[in-house]
């Protein structure tokens, strides 16, 4: 077994961080994908509304809620140490 004091300090820090927040990079990728999807949907509705098309208020509310929720997930999953 390797002596913990012989580990590179930077490697040890990264390993401890990964142990505290497993799958963080995968979660962040998912949150960004959800945010991008919500942003594309909101942009599509904005363009439809700007061209004179009808945009139901319930659809707009769902899209805005999805955008805020995904932004909140990104915010709460941030690295709080830096």
N, C-alpha and C positions, 0 to 999 in steps of 0.2 A: 504494500500500500504506500502511496506517496505521502510524504510529510506535508501537511497543509502550509507550513511556513516556507516551503520551497516553491509553492505556486507563485506564478507571476501575479502581482497585486491587481493589475488591470483585469486579468482573466478571472481571478477570484471575485472581483466586484461584479463582473458581468454574469458569472454563474449564480451568485447570490441574488442578483436582480431578477434573473430568469426564474429562479426558484420562488421568489415572491410573486411574480406576475407571469405565470406560464401562458404560452400561446399568445403573448401580447402582439407580436408582429402580425400574426394571422388575424387576430381580432381587429387590429387597426386597418388592415387591408379590407376587411369586411365592412367596417364603418365608413371608410372612404368610398367604397363601391356603392353603398346605400345612399350616401350623401350625393354622389354624382348622379345616380339614378333619379333621386328626388329633384335635383337641380335641373336635369334635362326635362323632367315632367313639368316643373314650374315654368321653365323657359318656353316650352311648347304651349302651355296654357296662356302665357303672356302674349306670345305671337298670335295665337288664335283670337284673343281678346283685342289686340291692337288692329287686327285686320277686320274687325267688325263682327266676328263670330260670337256665338253665345257660349259663355263659360259658366256652367252651373256653380252656384256658391258652395254647394256641398263638395263638389269635386275640388274646387280651389282650397277649401278648408282642409280636406284630406291631404292635399299636396303640400300645403304649408306646414301642417302638423308633421308630416313625414320628413320634411326638410329640417324643421326644428328638432325633432327627435334624433335624427342622425347627427346633426351638429352637436347636440348635447352628449351623445355617446362618444363622439370624438373628444369633446372637452373633458368629460369625466375620466376618460381613459388615458389622459396625457401623463407625461412623466413629471411628477411633482417635485422631484429632487433638484431640478435645474431651474 
